[in-house]
Amino acid sequence: MTKRRWWLMVAVLAMEMCLSVATSAGDLAMPGTFNRRVEDVLPVITLLWSVVVIVAAGDLLRSVGKTRDTLHHWAEAMAADEATTQDWLWESDTQMRLTYSNAGSFELLGYAPEEVVGVSLVDLMAAEDRCMYLELQSTATRAGATSWTKREARWMHRSGHTVVLEGSALPIRDLRGNVVGFRGTRSRVTESVLSGRLAAAARTRVAEVIEHASLDVAFQPIVNVATGRLAGVEALARFRDGRGPEEWFRDAHAAALALELDGFAFAAALDAARRLHPTCYVSINASPALVLAMPLAHLVATSGLPASRVVIEITEQARVDDYAALNAALAPLRAAGTRIAVDDTGAGYASLSHVLQLRPDIIKIDRSLITRVETDAARRSLMTSLVLLALDLGAEVTGEGVETSLELHTLATLGVDYGQGYLLGKPTLDHEEWSRWPHRRWEMSTPIHDARVR
């Protein structure tokens, strides 16, 4: 009702009160005369009251109409939301039991709305995230509780797999301000968002490793199969959280820090190699991208190691788009006396093209070709071809991943120069063991059938 109409009602009430007072006084003074005057005024008051009632009724009808229109608008808006959104819209009681769900529950979790109504939200979640939502529910029912926004949690899809959903919710209150339930929405966290977050987390981890130098270097012996003597070692990165190098370098690629981690590991290997006996070389992995991006010749020259004791391993599995540029980057290293090895030969997509393009000093044959070489004629033929190719290139051949004496004996008979693998020695961080290797003689002549080592 408008302010003006309120004043009209107040005026009529005031007149009625004045009339009532006057009537009481008039009855005492001049009963007959005053009653006639009241009878003259009464129709006017009645008319004014009628006007007030009509105006109030009109206001009431208009208010009801507006309320009905508003409710209809809200209903239409909710229906439109349900029909057009892929989000899960829901309501629950204070115990998190669903009292309403739209079709989003089916889109995201595989459950029809009628299947989840009456079910606790917590029961639909992955076990590892239930405590978080129980805490939210407990906190949100307290006095003064507010909404929570963009909280991620893992939910169990009807098929059994985990779905990551992002949700917001707010308490529903009664007229007294008490929380009587919750209303919220949930949506799928997209793969791109998850990938971005994983990349950000990986970037933080990798950056911390580089900043705090939290990387160790293990060495694995490389043995001359003819003499049984140590020829060199391969440097292998070891991370202090126990995860393997493959996981760390995968993180580094995802975080666009692959070059930084590769370069840091290369420098760490050079530094650790200064503790080795001066008669053995150190073989260090380097990606083609690192060779192209960093002045490795300068790093080797300033490491304190003779360049002739450094071998740079370039994996055959890494894609090379420009061999001319890669060979140009390797030229200063070769000129200084550093040797080049092609790692994982036989395992990658480039096959022998990698070897022919790079013309390495050492060809390292992948473990996949070493396994069962003593019984597989095709593997022996391929091994012989690689040995002959190495002879034409003036290169040496190293067999990687040797695990049995039979494998080692077969490699020796096929003309392979060096062996590397668990049979000869596992990668180790033990400095004392490094110091014993140059004085050790490995037995190469007698094959042992049960010598597989893990």
C-alpha positions as a printed NumPy array, in Angstrom:
array([[  0.   ,   0.   ,   0.   ],
       [  1.302,   3.466,  -0.955],
       [  2.264,   6.097,   1.573],
       [ -0.603,   8.381,   0.489],
       [ -3.188,   5.672,   1.124],
       [ -1.755,   4.995,   4.531],
       [ -2.249,   8.689,   5.371],
       [ -5.84 ,   8.519,   4.14 ],
       [ -6.571,   5.617,   6.463],
       [ -4.939,   7.446,   9.364],
       [ -7.052,  10.58 ,   8.686],
       [-10.274,   8.57 ,   8.673],
       [ -9.322,   6.855,  11.912],
       [ -8.513,  10.247,  13.458],
       [-11.885,  11.657,  12.408],
       [-13.645,   8.617,  13.847],
       [-11.821,   9.014,  17.138],
       [-12.643,  12.72 ,  17.281],
       [-16.252,  11.942,  16.493],
       [-16.357,   9.308,  19.196],
       [-14.952,  11.727,  21.767],
       [-17.276,  14.478,  20.646],
       [-20.255,  12.129,  20.786],
       [-19.48 ,  11.189,  24.316],
       [-19.174,  14.857,  25.334],
       [-22.293,  15.875,  23.377],
       [-24.409,  13.211,  24.96 ],
       [-23.619,  14.726,  28.289],
       [-24.278,  18.354,  27.289],
       [-26.998,  18.341,  24.579],
       [-28.032,  14.823,  23.814],
       [-30.618,  15.375,  21.115],
       [-28.929,  18.168,  19.137],
       [-25.509,  16.567,  19.027],
       [-26.84 ,  13.194,  17.904],
       [-28.481,  14.869,  14.924],
       [-25.147,  16.421,  13.945],
       [-23.402,  13.028,  14.235],
       [-26.055,  11.49 ,  12.018],
       [-25.246,  14.179,   9.426],
       [-21.487,  13.433,   9.528],
       [-21.743,   9.63 ,   9.66 ],
       [-22.402,   9.121,   5.918],
       [-19.227,  11.074,   5.134],
       [-17.167,   8.861,   7.42 ],
       [-18.75 ,   5.744,   5.941],
       [-17.896,   6.987,   2.442],
       [-14.323,   7.68 ,   3.427],
       [-14.008,   4.214,   4.93 ],
       [-15.408,   2.697,   1.763],
       [-12.79 ,   4.579,  -0.258],
       [-10.034,   3.317,   2.039],
       [-11.29 ,  -0.278,   1.82 ],
       [-11.554,  -0.1  ,  -1.986],
       [ -8.057,   1.375,  -2.289],
       [ -6.605,  -1.201,   0.122],
       [ -8.327,  -4.026,  -1.726],
       [ -6.911,  -2.747,  -5.012],
       [ -3.446,  -2.588,  -3.54 ],
       [ -3.831,  -6.091,  -2.177],
       [ -4.966,  -7.459,  -5.526],
       [ -2.095,  -5.734,  -7.316],
       [  0.356,  -7.076,  -4.723],
       [ -0.981, -10.601,  -5.144],
       [ -0.683, -10.237,  -8.903],
       [  2.872,  -9.032,  -8.681],
       [  3.756, -11.867,  -6.301],
       [  2.173, -14.358,  -8.664],
       [  4.101, -12.876, -11.608],
       [  7.346, -12.966,  -9.628],
       [  6.806, -16.584,  -8.614],
       [  5.963, -17.473, -12.202],
       [  9.105, -15.684, -13.381],
       [ 11.211, -17.573, -10.858],
       [  9.616, -20.86 , -11.84 ],
       [ 10.26 , -20.112, -15.515],
       [ 13.856, -19.137, -14.744],
       [ 14.44 , -22.348, -12.797],
       [ 12.883, -24.391, -15.588],
       [ 15.087, -22.599, -18.119],
       [ 18.158, -23.261, -15.976],
       [ 17.278, -26.931, -15.741],
       [ 16.71 , -27.2  , -19.476],
       [ 19.788, -25.282, -20.628],
       [ 22.522, -25.986, -18.077],
       [ 24.774, -29.006, -17.886],
       [ 25.517, -28.199, -14.272],
       [ 24.098, -30.219, -11.44 ],
       [ 21.588, -28.111,  -9.475],
       [ 20.638, -29.549,  -6.111],
       [ 19.136, -28.884,  -2.701],
       [ 19.598, -30.828,   0.513],
       [ 18.596, -30.818,   4.16 ],
       [ 21.052, -30.018,   6.934],
       [ 22.277, -33.639,   6.918],
       [ 23.248, -33.312,   3.255],
       [ 20.43 , -35.625,   2.111],
       [ 19.272, -34.485,  -1.306],
       [ 15.77 , -33.063,  -1.478],
       [ 16.001, -31.922,  -5.096],
       [ 18.201, -32.663,  -8.095],
       [ 18.028, -31.654, -11.734],
       [ 19.182, -33.776, -14.666],
       [ 22.779, -32.702, -14.072],
       [ 23.173, -35.628, -11.684],
       [ 22.743, -37.944, -14.667],
       [ 25.053, -35.927, -16.927],
       [ 27.87 , -35.834, -14.379],
       [ 27.443, -38.972, -12.274],
       [ 25.146, -41.242, -14.262],
       [ 22.273, -41.141, -11.72 ],
       [ 18.76 , -39.983, -12.597],
       [ 17.373, -37.235, -10.286],
       [ 14.84 , -39.578,  -8.702],
       [ 17.65 , -42.01 ,  -7.824],
       [ 19.611, -39.494,  -5.779],
       [ 16.803, -37.693,  -3.955],
       [ 16.993, -38.933,  -0.37 ],
       [ 20.633, -39.986,  -0.773],
       [ 23.373, -38.2  ,   1.161],
       [ 25.754, -36.145,  -0.947],
       [ 28.614, -37.581,   1.08 ],
       [ 27.698, -41.119,  -0.015],
       [ 28.162, -40.07 ,  -3.646],
       [ 31.677, -38.784,  -3.056],
       [ 35.013, -40.564,  -3.294],
       [ 36.053, -41.782,   0.157],
       [ 39.18 , -39.639,   0.282],
       [ 37.188, -36.374,   0.008],
       [ 34.242, -37.153,   2.305],
       [ 35.854, -35.647,   5.393],
       [ 36.205, -32.296,   3.652],
       [ 32.478, -32.07 ,   2.925],
       [ 31.46 , -33.307,   6.346],
       [ 33.523, -30.46 ,   7.77 ],
       [ 31.862, -27.994,   5.379],
       [ 28.43 , -29.243,   6.416],
       [ 29.289, -28.903,  10.099],
       [ 30.671, -25.398,   9.632],
       [ 27.795, -24.209,   7.451],
       [ 25.113, -25.07 ,  10.015],
       [ 26.606, -22.774,  12.627],
       [ 25.284, -19.271,  13.291],
       [ 26.556, -16.723,  10.8  ],
       [ 27.612, -19.37 ,   8.282],
       [ 28.044, -18.223,   4.71 ],
       [ 28.405, -19.939,   1.355],
       [ 31.369, -21.882,  -0.006],
       [ 32.504, -21.419,  -3.589],
       [ 34.517, -23.344,  -6.179],
       [ 35.398, -26.249,  -3.915],
       [ 36.735, -29.223,  -5.822],
       [ 36.111, -32.806,  -4.826],
       [ 36.224, -36.273,  -6.329],
       [ 32.891, -37.993,  -6.9  ],
       [ 32.106, -41.56 ,  -7.842],
       [ 30.403, -42.038, -11.201],
       [ 27.847, -44.817, -11.44 ],
       [ 30.268, -46.753, -13.676],
       [ 32.878, -46.753, -10.901],
       [ 35.38 , -44.178, -12.156],
       [ 36.22 , -40.938, -10.356],
       [ 34.957, -37.557, -11.586],
       [ 36.363, -34.235, -10.377],
       [ 33.562, -31.694,  -9.825],
       [ 33.735, -28.069,  -8.787],
       [ 30.886, -26.834,  -6.605],
       [ 29.429, -23.843,  -4.836],
       [ 26.646, -23.813,  -2.246],
       [ 24.897, -21.611,   0.294],
       [ 22.744, -22.268,   3.344],
       [ 18.934, -22.044,   3.105],
       [ 17.502, -20.189,   6.126],
       [ 14.031, -19.922,   7.604],
       [ 12.429, -16.644,   8.805],
       [ 14.281, -16.916,  12.106],
       [ 17.643, -17.208,  10.359],
       [ 18.15 , -20.881,  11.155],
       [ 19.845, -23.053,   8.532],
       [ 17.321, -25.602,   7.24 ],
       [ 19.242, -26.909,   4.24 ],
       [ 21.652, -26.138,   1.443],
       [ 21.329, -25.181,  -2.21 ],
       [ 24.165, -25.478,  -4.683],
       [ 25.518, -26.294,  -8.085],
       [ 28.311, -28.497,  -9.369],
       [ 30.058, -28.691, -12.707],
       [ 32.75 , -30.805, -14.286],
       [ 36.334, -29.591, -14.043],
       [ 37.497, -29.736, -17.667],
       [ 40.579, -31.613, -18.803],
       [ 42.201, -28.366, -19.905],
       [ 41.754, -26.873, -16.43 ],
       [ 43.086, -30.022, -14.772],
       [ 46.03 , -30.124, -17.181],
       [ 46.792, -26.504, -16.444],
       [ 46.771, -27.128, -12.708],
       [ 48.911, -30.232, -13.058],
       [ 51.373, -28.266, -15.182],
       [ 51.487, -25.496, -12.587],
       [ 52.114, -28.018,  -9.789],
       [ 54.794, -29.723, -11.882],
       [ 56.432, -26.389, -12.578],
       [ 56.609, -25.656,  -8.856],
       [ 58.141, -29.067,  -8.107],
       [ 60.741, -28.846, -10.865],
       [ 61.644, -25.251, -10.027],
       [ 62.209, -26.23 ,  -6.38 ],
       [ 64.517, -29.087,  -7.403],
       [ 66.608, -26.713,  -9.503],
       [ 66.565, -23.899,  -6.93 ],
       [ 67.547, -26.124,  -4.006],
       [ 69.839, -28.456,  -6.015],
       [ 67.902, -31.444,  -4.654],
       [ 69.134, -33.921,  -7.249],
       [ 71.716, -36.667,  -6.814],
       [ 73.785, -38.465,  -9.423],
       [ 74.152, -42.235,  -9.513],
       [ 76.716, -44.032, -11.653],
       [ 76.424, -47.427, -13.348],
       [ 79.558, -49.25 , -14.568],
       [ 80.262, -49.877, -18.245],
       [ 82.616, -52.832, -18.614],
       [ 84.92 , -53.935, -21.448],
       [ 83.672, -57.437, -22.312],
       [ 87.091, -58.532, -23.575],
       [ 89.146, -57.559, -20.523],
       [ 86.523, -57.467, -17.768],
       [ 87.778, -54.048, -16.755],
       [ 85.901, -50.824, -16.093],
       [ 85.784, -48.59 , -19.168],
       [ 83.423, -45.877, -17.985],
       [ 80.177, -45.1  , -16.18 ],
       [ 76.803, -43.719, -17.124],
       [ 75.469, -40.838, -15.021],
       [ 71.842, -41.196, -13.984],
       [ 69.744, -38.575, -12.178],
       [ 68.136, -39.589,  -8.897],
       [ 65.499, -37.485,  -7.164],
       [ 65.09 , -37.41 ,  -3.411],
       [ 61.33 , -37.962,  -3.341],
       [ 61.797, -41.467,  -4.726],
       [ 60.036, -40.841,  -8.036],
       [ 61.846, -42.058, -11.134],
       [ 63.624, -39.768, -13.616],
       [ 60.98 , -40.538, -16.25 ],
       [ 58.268, -39.014, -14.037],
       [ 60.362, -35.97 , -13.237],
       [ 61.274, -35.27 , -16.838],
       [ 57.65 , -35.801, -17.841],
       [ 56.739, -33.165, -15.235],
       [ 59.41 , -30.889, -16.641],
       [ 58.005, -31.207, -20.168],
       [ 54.482, -30.459, -18.891],
       [ 55.804, -27.4  , -17.058],
       [ 57.889, -26.156, -20.011],
       [ 61.027, -26.617, -17.885],
       [ 62.508, -29.605, -19.702],
       [ 65.562, -27.694, -20.891],
       [ 66.21 , -26.264, -17.441],
       [ 66.009, -29.656, -15.714],
       [ 68.015, -31.359, -18.471],
       [ 70.734, -28.715, -18.202],
       [ 70.77 , -28.892, -14.406],
       [ 71.122, -32.697, -14.479],
       [ 73.918, -32.42 , -17.075],
       [ 75.873, -29.944, -14.917],
       [ 75.299, -32.078, -11.787],
       [ 76.674, -35.148, -13.584],
       [ 79.82 , -33.267, -14.63 ],
       [ 80.322, -32.123, -11.061],
       [ 79.853, -35.634,  -9.613],
       [ 82.209, -37.153, -12.216],
       [ 85.164, -35.303, -10.688],
       [ 85.087, -37.922,  -7.888],
       [ 85.67 , -40.789, -10.349],
       [ 88.97 , -42.491, -11.091],
       [ 90.816, -40.582, -13.847],
       [ 91.022, -43.675, -16.082],
       [ 87.245, -43.964, -16.657],
       [ 84.942, -41.827, -18.759],
       [ 81.488, -40.524, -17.834],
       [ 78.559, -40.855, -20.218],
       [ 75.867, -38.173, -19.742],
       [ 72.432, -38.038, -21.34 ],
       [ 71.516, -34.914, -23.287],
       [ 68.439, -34.308, -25.404],
       [ 68.848, -32.861, -28.909],
       [ 67.031, -29.747, -27.667],
       [ 69.621, -29.276, -24.899],
       [ 72.511, -29.68 , -27.347],
       [ 70.967, -27.005, -29.564],
       [ 70.084, -24.62 , -26.738],
       [ 73.059, -24.729, -24.333],
       [ 76.813, -24.255, -24.816],
       [ 77.705, -27.76 , -23.654],
       [ 81.28 , -27.4  , -24.925],
       [ 81.761, -24.505, -22.507],
       [ 80.223, -26.5  , -19.629],
       [ 82.595, -29.398, -20.31 ],
       [ 85.602, -27.081, -20.662],
       [ 84.914, -25.418, -17.312],
       [ 84.03 , -28.631, -15.438],
       [ 87.598, -29.579, -14.567],
       [ 87.303, -32.84 , -16.541],
       [ 89.296, -33.543, -19.697],
       [ 86.922, -33.454, -22.673],
       [ 88.183, -36.919, -23.673],
       [ 86.618, -38.362, -20.509],
       [ 83.139, -37.086, -21.402],
       [ 80.647, -38.92 , -23.619],
       [ 77.36 , -37.249, -24.517],
       [ 74.505, -39.694, -25.071],
       [ 71.764, -38.591, -27.453],
       [ 68.73 , -40.823, -27.281],
       [ 67.477, -42.428, -30.46 ],
       [ 63.919, -41.97 , -29.218],
       [ 64.11 , -38.159, -29.34 ],
       [ 62.83 , -36.541, -32.512],
       [ 65.37 , -34.523, -34.488],
       [ 63.969, -32.046, -36.998],
       [ 67.285, -30.642, -38.244],
       [ 70.295, -32.945, -38.225],
       [ 72.49 , -30.31 , -39.855],
       [ 71.861, -27.915, -36.951],
       [ 72.401, -30.692, -34.389],
       [ 75.701, -31.769, -35.962],
       [ 76.826, -28.124, -36.084],
       [ 76.091, -27.817, -32.334],
       [ 78.035, -31.035, -31.651],
       [ 81.054, -29.948, -33.711],
       [ 82.758, -27.87 , -30.931],
       [ 82.362, -30.81 , -28.531],
       [ 83.92 , -33.225, -30.991],
       [ 86.722, -30.804, -31.766],
       [ 87.571, -30.646, -28.05 ],
       [ 87.731, -34.44 , -27.793],
       [ 84.267, -35.196, -26.372],
       [ 82.726, -38.338, -27.836],
       [ 79.122, -38.743, -28.961],
       [ 76.959, -41.804, -28.301],
       [ 73.551, -42.696, -29.685],
       [ 71.497, -44.156, -26.846],
       [ 68.632, -46.687, -27.092],
       [ 69.544, -47.808, -30.6  ],
       [ 66.825, -50.094, -31.895],
       [ 64.089, -48.778, -29.585],
       [ 62.954, -45.535, -31.214],
       [ 61.069, -44.537, -34.318],
       [ 64.108, -43.241, -36.241],
       [ 65.774, -46.66 , -36.459],
       [ 69.205, -46.601, -38.124],
       [ 68.657, -43.161, -39.656],
       [ 69.596, -41.554, -36.324],
       [ 72.911, -43.41 , -36.31 ],
       [ 73.679, -42.644, -39.952],
       [ 72.908, -38.938, -39.554],
       [ 74.916, -38.419, -36.357],
       [ 77.851, -40.798, -37.041],
       [ 78.437, -41.407, -33.313],
       [ 81.594, -42.658, -31.633],
       [ 79.56 , -45.157, -29.577],
       [ 76.392, -47.059, -30.499],
       [ 74.442, -48.155, -27.401],
       [ 72.081, -51.031, -28.179],
       [ 68.764, -50.94 , -26.339],
       [ 67.762, -53.571, -23.811],
       [ 64.845, -54.657, -26.036],
       [ 67.359, -56.189, -28.488],
       [ 69.52 , -57.749, -25.771],
       [ 66.711, -59.786, -24.18 ],
       [ 66.828, -63.458, -25.373],
       [ 69.663, -62.681, -27.808],
       [ 71.239, -66.044, -26.901],
       [ 68.193, -67.942, -28.254],
       [ 66.784, -65.586, -30.914],
       [ 68.548, -65.842, -34.278],
       [ 66.876, -62.679, -35.603],
       [ 68.189, -60.634, -32.679],
       [ 71.681, -62.019, -33.23 ],
       [ 71.492, -61.09 , -36.919],
       [ 70.422, -57.558, -36.071],
       [ 73.188, -57.305, -33.47 ],
       [ 75.743, -58.457, -36.041],
       [ 74.481, -55.812, -38.481],
       [ 74.93 , -53.083, -35.877],
       [ 78.436, -54.288, -35.057],
       [ 79.332, -54.201, -38.759],
       [ 77.821, -50.732, -39.104],
       [ 79.902, -49.58 , -36.135],
       [ 83.048, -50.93 , -37.798],
       [ 82.288, -48.936, -40.944],
       [ 81.686, -45.79 , -38.851],
       [ 84.747, -46.326, -36.673],
       [ 82.464, -46.568, -33.634],
       [ 82.32 , -48.863, -30.619],
       [ 79.251, -50.842, -29.472],
       [ 77.817, -51.062, -25.968],
       [ 75.056, -53.484, -25.027],
       [ 72.64 , -51.979, -22.471],
       [ 70.518, -53.787, -19.91 ],
       [ 72.629, -56.954, -19.644],
       [ 71.072, -59.122, -16.951],
       [ 72.421, -62.649, -17.495],
       [ 75.809, -64.194, -18.162],
       [ 74.333, -65.858, -21.261],
       [ 73.424, -62.469, -22.69 ],
       [ 76.892, -61.103, -21.912],
       [ 78.653, -64.13 , -23.392],
       [ 76.574, -63.887, -26.578],
       [ 77.357, -60.179, -26.95 ],
       [ 81.06 , -60.917, -26.628],
       [ 80.922, -63.592, -29.346],
       [ 79.081, -61.17 , -31.667],
       [ 81.774, -58.508, -31.341],
       [ 80.089, -56.079, -28.927],
       [ 82.775, -54.045, -27.135],
       [ 81.144, -53.094, -23.822],
       [ 78.383, -54.27 , -21.524],
       [ 76.186, -52.366, -19.1  ],
       [ 73.391, -53.702, -16.896],
       [ 72.341, -55.177, -13.565],
       [ 74.56 , -58.228, -14.072],
       [ 77.624, -55.992, -13.991],
       [ 76.419, -53.416, -11.524],
       [ 73.334, -51.462, -10.527],
       [ 73.304, -47.664, -10.48 ],
       [ 74.552, -46.477,  -7.115],
       [ 75.151, -43.279,  -5.157],
       [ 77.85 , -44.977,  -3.044],
       [ 81.161, -43.15 ,  -3.533],
       [ 83.112, -46.021,  -1.985],
       [ 81.716, -48.455,  -4.532],
       [ 82.702, -46.08 ,  -7.336],
       [ 86.257, -46.141,  -6.022],
       [ 86.381, -49.977,  -6.092],
       [ 85.269, -50.364,  -9.708],
       [ 88.589, -49.429, -11.393],
       [ 90.36 , -52.197,  -9.415],
       [ 87.753, -54.875, -10.03 ],
       [ 87.902, -57.566, -12.72 ],
       [ 84.544, -58.811, -13.972],
       [ 84.426, -62.478, -15.068],
       [ 83.276, -62.701, -18.689],
       [ 84.137, -66.165, -19.967],
       [ 81.754, -68.68 , -18.332],
       [ 78.016, -68.26 , -19.007],
       [ 75.768, -68.927, -15.986],
       [ 72.232, -69.976, -16.873],
       [ 70.534, -68.757, -13.693],
       [ 72.36 , -65.461, -13.246],
       [ 69.408, -63.152, -13.903],
       [ 69.616, -60.217, -11.504],
       [ 66.836, -57.758, -10.693]])
